[in-house]
């Protein structure tokens, strides 16, 4: 990919997805692309329309996620199926700001738990007996 094409793609994402203005993009790109060039690219390639489409799609996706969440909540109230509860918890985590970071942390903890093996270790069981149940 040529440097010009790469800069175009970066600028387009900053405008359409990140919602930055042409002036903000020019400042962020630190002189690699002029504001005038960005304005020309925006006009020639319909960036404002693409931003509108992106935002409409994002709103639609968010609405669908809310519908799925409602259905999972209703199902979770009817059952104690751990898969339903897990799906609801994961969906909730993904829908909140910073979800990607939290989801990555959860996946890392789950991977670490799997690598240690399923279940409680004998040491943990003994600690529970002592501290929680009062059994020596």
N, C-alpha and C positions, 0 to 999 in steps of 0.2 A: 504494500500500500504506500502510495506516495505521501510525502510529508503534508502537502496541501490537503489531500483527501483525509488524512488522519486529523488534521486541525479542524477541517470541516465537520467531521463526525463528532469530535469532542465539543465543538461549539454548538452543534445542533442538539446534542444531549443536554448541555447546560441550559439551553433555551427551552426546549420542549419538555424535558423531564424535570429538571431542577428548578425551572421557572425564573431563571435569571434574566435580567434585561440585557439588551445589546451592549450598553455601556459597562455593565458589571462583567460581562463575558470578556470584553476587550481588556478591562483592567486585570482580570484573572489570568488572561493569556499573555500578559506581560509584554505587549508589543509584537508578539509573533503574528497576530492578525489585527488589522486596523478595524476601527469601528465602522468605517465606510464599507469595507469588504464584508463584514458581518451583516450590515444592513442589506447589502446587495444579495448575499446568500439567502437571507431571511425572506426577502421579497421574491426572489427567483424560485425558491423551493418551498414556499408556503409554510414557513415555520409557525406563524400565528395560528393557522388552521390546524396544523399538526398538534400544537399545544392544546387547542380546544378539544380535539379528538382524544388526546391522551387523558386530559382531565375528565372528560365524559366517561371514558372507559374505566378510569380509576374509580370514579363515583359509582359506576355500575358494578364493578367488582366488589367494592366495599359493601354495597347493598346486598349483593348475593352472599357475601360472607356473613352478614348479619342474619340473613334468612337461614343459612345453614346453622349458625350458632343457636338461633331460636329453636330449630328442630332438634338439635342435640340436647339442649336444655330440657325440652319436654321429654325426650327419650330417657335422659338421665334421671328424671324424676320418677319414671315408670320402672326402671330397672337398676340393678346394682352391677350391671355388666362393666367390668373394669375397662374394656376397650372403648366404650362410649364415654366414660369419664375421662379417660386418657385423651381421646380425640377432642373433647371439649376443652380440656386444659391446654392442649397444643394449639388449638385454634385461637383461644383467648390470648395466648402468648404471642402468636403471630400478628394479631390484629392491633396490638398496642405499639406505641412508639418505642424504638429501640429493640423491637422484637427479634431482629436478626441476631443481635448480640446475645440476647437471652436464650434464643433457640440454639445457638452454637454452644453456649455453656451447658445447656441441658444435654445436648448430644454428646459433648465431651464427658460429662459425668456418667451418662449411660454407658458409653464405650468403656470407661474406666471400670465401672461396676461389672460389666460383662467380662472384662479381662481378668478381674479378680475371681470371677466365678459367681454363680447364682447363690442366693441365700445368705444367711448370716454366718460369720466366722465363729468358731468355737469360743474365741476370746470375747466377741461381742455378746454371745449368748450368756457367758459367765458374768459379764459386766451387768447385763440386764437383770440377771438373777440377783446379784448382790445389791445393786443400786435401786432398782425399781421394785422387785419382789421381796427384797430383804432376806433372801435365801443365801446361806453361806455354804 
